[in-house]
Amino acid sequence: MLTNTNWDPLTRLELHQCAKDYVKSLFVKYGFEVSLADGNYRYSLLMVRTDGNSLYTVKVRAVRNRNYIFERKDKFQLRDDLYIAAAYFHNGEAPEIYLVPSTVWQTPNALFVGPDYIGKASSPEWGIRRSERTLPLLQPYRFDTMVRTL
């Protein structure tokens, strides 16, 4: 149980580390075996193994007081075993965690976007555009719901 939910003093890196540790603990709570990709604690990739021996790669992303999470398309190839664990931090609350399969971006919508930024300086990306309007679309991906589908 989290006792301190004042996220403001944390640096971006510290917040990200909290998210990774929290997501890892949630997977363990549900009985999954979890390890860090390549054994490097600095990166945000978790390897999650089910008791049926299926293996998933989970990229942990954390934001505070911001609604947009993204991954560059050239670094995040859509596939069945790849997920994003999106952690949203708000002061006074435990983080909201969503587990999103990368394959949702095969059919982008108002929530799961895939801008290519043709002719712009930004690289093409897959994004989660969370807002009051799109929040209902995100609810089916709450961690406690999605983890049961693995």
Number of C-alpha atoms within 10 A of each C-alpha: 4 8 8 10 13 13 19 13 8 12 10 14 11 12 20 21 20 17 25 27 13 18 25 22 14 16 18 13 10 12 12 20 16 20 16 18 17 10 11 11 13 12 15 19 22 24 19 22 18 15 10 8 10 10 16 17 20 27 22 25 22 24 18 17 10 13 12 15 19 18 18 16 16 10 8 16 13 16 13 12 15 18 23 21 26 27 26 22 22 17 13 11 14 18 22 15 23 24 23 24 18 20 15 17 17 13 9 15 14 13 20 23 18 21 15 14 11 9 7 8 7 11 14 17 18 24 19 22 20 19 15 8 10 15 12 11 14 17 11 14 17 16 20 15 12 14 16 8 6 14
